[in-house]
Amino acid sequence: MKTYAKQVMVVICLIVIVITAYAQEDPRDIIRRMENNMQGDVSYTEMTMQTIRPRYTREISLKAWSLGDDYSLIYITAPARDLGTAFLKRGREMWNYLPGIDRTVKMPPSMMSQSWMGSDFTNDDLVRGVSTVDDYTHKLLESETVNGHECHVIEMIPLPETPVVYEKVIYWVAAEHYLPVKVENYDEFGDLVSTINFREIKRMGGRMFPTVWEMTPHDRSGHQTILTTTAADFSIDLDQGFFTLQNLTRVR
């Protein structure tokens, strides 16, 4: 009987240890794992973006390449009037190529809060001028079930020197596969500005990936932007030499 009681106590202790470890999981590591699952060391994606307005819907198609957190390049493939428009990020520096006037414009930090291609996403949402891992403090708030996923809820506050669009960001990260389920963006007054919902998690490019991102602003009724990934490759051969101003004007 004593032996059985000891075995029960051992099992209980192990359960407590597991639960405690789960509860104390580092929120910064959760965000790091999420970012790695979303883009890995390198990535190539093809996407369509629908910008929905009360009186019309506009769609563009694009290709995107990334290398870690510091390098990214986005190239617009449709419609014809936007074909060739491209965006480059190298570290904290960003440029926009405008083929209509054959001009490359360096984007100042003040432009990061502006609409990206007329959508509800900002330039910072897609070009990612800052790092979600290194440029914020992270606080694990709670666990919550969202859309059938048990999620870590993490509050992110930008560091004082970080040039940001939002003053607070809250992530819901699925505990099952460390992918984002929902994001809420708040302004300096603590008001909710926008929500991004991530849906339709599928295996793409050899990994699980949320293929649909829905951005909904909270101050404009009937406005929404839906970004859908149609192809992905996380094993593409890329280096820093791909992300140059010269390539910004000639990539296809």
Order of alpha helices (4+ residues) and beta strands (2+ residues): alpha-alpha-beta-beta-beta-beta-beta-beta-alpha-beta-beta-beta-beta-beta-beta-beta-alpha
